[in-house]
Amino acid sequence: MAEISTIARPYAVAIFNLAKEEKTLSEWSDMLSLMSGIIKNEDINSFINDSKVLDTDREKLILNICGDKINVSGQNLIKLLVEYKRLSILSEITLLFEELKDKDEGVIEAEIIMAAQPDKNMVAKLLESLEKKFNKKIEGKVVIDKSIIGGTKIIVGDTVIDASVRGQLDNLAYTLKA
């Protein structure tokens, strides 16, 4: 996986720099998301990875599906990735681009793990308090995990805030063993 990341990073950085210069970060975000979504489609992926298919046909298929949803630079990216047989790293390029974009915008991703689906108001208040704590814009993703029994576990970057019942039980078990 590190190898894919190493190959994808220069592409992501170049796209980010271009998008930043042209002030089209969100447009590139949408285009990359669309392109990697197309590549992830099972039928399209099997067509792309078929050794009998010509590069021109791969390129033509993706560009036709994208249509006018990608600009000339996006079309050039597809052509470049097809030419150098790098279409398979498009998802990784998209992830790295989004990381660069979020870092530039001062946005941090938070994973909020709960035992049951919370209401939107609760999540909004939680994100608001996290933004105050970290002094950055926080985008939250709620994950339901019944194994935590109750409470909340929050992962923001390298920081883990574990206020779950499972976490408290594990701490108690550790304390009793010591």
N, C-alpha and C positions, 0 to 999 in steps of 0.2 A: 504493500500500500504506500510505503514511503516513496517508492520509485515513481508511482503514478503522480504523487504530489510534487515530486521534484520536477517531473516533466511538465506538469500543468501550471506550476507557479509562474514561470516567465510569461506564458500566455495571459494568465489572469492579471499579472502586474501591468503588462502592455495594454490590455483592454482597459484596466482601471485608469491608467495614466491618460489614455486617449479620451475616455469618458469624462474624466475630471477636467481635462483641457477644454473639451467641447461642451462641458456642463450638461452631459447627457447620462448621468449615473443611473437614474431611474429607468430611462429608456433602455440602456444596456442591461439592466437587471431584468427587465421584462423580456428582452430578446433572448438572453442567455437561458432564462427559465423556460421559454418556449422551445428553444433548440434542444436543450437537454431533455425536456419532456418528450419531444418527438423521438429522440435517440433511445429513450427508455422503453418505448412501445415495443412489445414482443415481436410483432410482425415486421416492423421497420428494422429492428435490431437484427433479426435473422437475415433480412435482405442485405443490410449493410455489411454483415460479417460473412456473407456468402462469397467464397473465393472466385466464383464464376462471374460475379457482377463487376462490371467495369466502373472505375472511379467516376467517370462522367455520368453514369446512371445513378450512382449514389448521390452525387452532388445535385443532379437534376431533381431527384426525388425530394430531398430535404428542402431545396430552394422552392420547389413547387408547393410543398406543404406549408412552408413559412409564408409564402406569398409576399404581400406588401407589409407584413407585420415586422419585417426586419429591413434595416436600411442597407445601403451599399457596403458599409464597413462590416455589418453582420454577414452579408453575403460573402464578402472577402474572407472572413473568418472561416466560414463553412468550406470554401474552396481550399483554403490553406490547410485546414485539418484533414480534408479528404486527400489532398496531394501528399501530405506527410504521414498518412495513415494514423491519424491521431483522434479520430471521431470518438473513440471509446473513452477519452479523458474529458469529454465535454462537461460531464456532471461534476467532475473534480474542479475544472476551471470555474464553473458556476459557483461552487461552494467557496473557493478561494477568493473569487471576485466579491462575493457577498460579505466575506469576512473583512476584506480591505475597505469596502464601502461602509460597513457598520463602524469600523474603527475610525474612519475619516469623519463620519457623522457623529461620533461619540456615542454609538448605540452598542449596548451589550445584550446578549441573549440570555434569558433566564429560563430554566426548566423548573416548572412548579409541579411537584408530584403530590397528588392527593388520592385518598381512598375512594372518594365519590366526586361526581361532577359538581363543581362549585357554580354559584350564580355569577354573572358577569360583573356585578357590583363588587363582590368580594375580591375578584381577581383584579379589578381596576384599583381598588384601595391598596391591595398588596403590592401591585406594581408601582403605585405612587410612593409608598413607603420605601420600597427598594431603590427607587430613583433618588430619594433623599439620602438614603444610606450610602449609595455608591456615587452620588453626584454625577450621574450620567443618565441618558435616556435608556430605558429598559424595555425590551420587547419580550413578552412572556409567552411560553408555550406550555399549556397545561397537559399533563400526562396522568392518566388514571392508573393507579397501581393498588389493588385491594390488599396486597401483602403488607402495606405499611399500617394497616388496621384503622388508623385515624390520624388526624393532625395533618401537617404539611412538611414536605422536604423540599428545599429550594436549592438549586445549583446555579450559581452565577459565576461563570469563568472557573477559577480554581477554588472559589468559596462555596462551602456546603453548609447550609443552615438546616439542621435536622430537628424539627419539632414534631416528629411523628411518634405515634405510640410504639411502633416497632423499634425505632431508634432509642427511645427511653427504656424499653424492655431489654434491648441489647446492652445498654450501658449498665443497667441494674444487674444483669447476669454477669457482666465483666467484673463489676465491683464485688459481687458476692463470691466470685472465684478467687479474687486476690487476697 
